[in-house]
Amino acid sequence: MPFTTLIEASMLFEHLNDPDWVVADCRYSLEDPEKGRKDYQEAHIPGAVYAHVDEDLSGPVIRGRTGRHPLPAPAMLAQRFSSWGIGERVQVIAYDDKGGAMAARLRFLLRWLGHQAVAVLDGGWPQWVKYGYSSRRGVETRPRQEFDPHPRPELIVTTDQVVNIIAKHSPDNPLLFDSRAPERYRGEQETIDPVAGHIPTATSAPYAANLTAEGRFLPIPELRARFEKLLAETPPEQAVFYCGSGVTAAHNLLALAHAGMGEARLYAGSWSEWITDPSRPISTGNPDQPTTNN
C-alpha cells in the first residue's frame, strides 16, 4: 500500500535502506535561496537527494508573464525525476523544515505527472532530528530510473480559467481559496510581491492553519472540519487553491487529501502571475469590494 499523503518519521526510518524508496530534501528559504542547499550539505536524512524549489521544482521565470515559480515543462521535470531514481514502482518521501510547505510542492508535481506513491514527512527535518535518527553530510545521488510522465491537466488551473471562475462566482459556492497569511490576503502587509491584495471572490485559507504549534499536521478530524467549513457546498474537485507563487498552496491540497476529501486544483501561477497584467482586478480588505490593479 503506497503512502500518498503523510508519513511518520518512524515509518520512514524502517524503510531507509529500501532500494524502492527515494527521499528528497526540499528545504528552501525565499529570503535566502541557497540556505536549504547548505543545510542539506551539512546534514540530511541518509540517502536523500536535494530538490531546489527554484532550480528543480520550477520553470524559467518570464518577466511580465509568469509568476515567481512557474510549473516546469513536463519533459524537463521527468528528466529531473529520472536523475533522482524515481521510477514507476518507487515510493517518494519529501521533507523540509517548514511543516511541509516546500515538500508539498514536490508531491504535487509528481502527482501532476501521474505518480501516486509520494508522501510528505510529517514534521519534516525537525521531527527526524527530534527522534535522534542518523544523518549524513555532503551530496548524494541515486541510480537513474526512467520516469514516464502521464500529465493530469485537470489538476491545474490557468489564469484564463480563474477569470471565468470570478465571472461565475456565487456567494454560496466559493471556488477560489488564498493560501497566504491573512495579512497578505487582506493587503495589509506585502513584503514579497509588488502589489498587495487578493484575487476577487477568493476566500482566505492560510496553509499554516493546517499545522500544530510543533509544525505537524492537525489530526484528520480537525483537518476535515476545517475544510468542510471552508468549502461549504463546493465539491473538493472544484476548489482552486493559490498562494504567492504556487508553492505553499500545495500544502492545502495535501491537507485536503490527507483528510480524505479528495483532490482539489492548483492555480499554479498564483498571485504573482495574476498581478503581471494591470487590467486584472484585485481586492483588498473586504473581499466583496474589488479594485483595479493600476
Stockholm file with secondary structure:
# STOCKHOLM 1.0

chainA/1-294         MPFTTLIEASMLFEHLNDPDWVVADCRYSLEDPEKGRKDYQEAHIPGAVYAHVDEDLSGPVIRGRTGRHPLPAPAMLAQRFSSWGIGERVQVIAYDDKGGAMAARLRFLLRWLGHQAVAVLDGGWPQWVKYGYSSRRGVETRPRQEFDPHPRPELIVTTDQVVNIIAKHSPDNPLLFDSRAPERYRGEQETIDPVAGHIPTATSAPYAANLTAEGRFLPIPELRARFEKLLAETPPEQAVFYCGSGVTAAHNLLALAHAGMGEARLYAGSWSEWITDPSRPISTGNPDQPTTNN
#=GR chainA/1-294 SS CCCCSEECHHHHHHTTTCTTEEEEECCCCSSCTTHHHHHHHHCBCTTCEECCTTTTSCCCCCTTTSCSSCCCCHHHHHHHHHHTTCCTTCEEEEECSSTTTTHHHHHHHHHHTTCCCEEEETTHHHHHHHTTCCCBCSCCCCCCCCCCCCCCGGGEECHHHHHHHHHTCBTTBCCEEECSCHHHHTTSCCSSSSSCSBCTTCEECCGGGGBCTTSCBCCHHHHHHHHHHHHTTCCGGGCEEECSSSSTHHHHHHHHHHTTCCCCEEESSHHHHHTTSTTSEEECSSTTSEEECC
#=GC SS_cons         CCCCSEECHHHHHHTTTCTTEEEEECCCCSSCTTHHHHHHHHCBCTTCEECCTTTTSCCCCCTTTSCSSCCCCHHHHHHHHHHTTCCTTCEEEEECSSTTTTHHHHHHHHHHTTCCCEEEETTHHHHHHHTTCCCBCSCCCCCCCCCCCCCCGGGEECHHHHHHHHHTCBTTBCCEEECSCHHHHTTSCCSSSSSCSBCTTCEECCGGGGBCTTSCBCCHHHHHHHHHHHHTTCCGGGCEEECSSSSTHHHHHHHHHHTTCCCCEEESSHHHHHTTSTTSEEECSSTTSEEECC
//
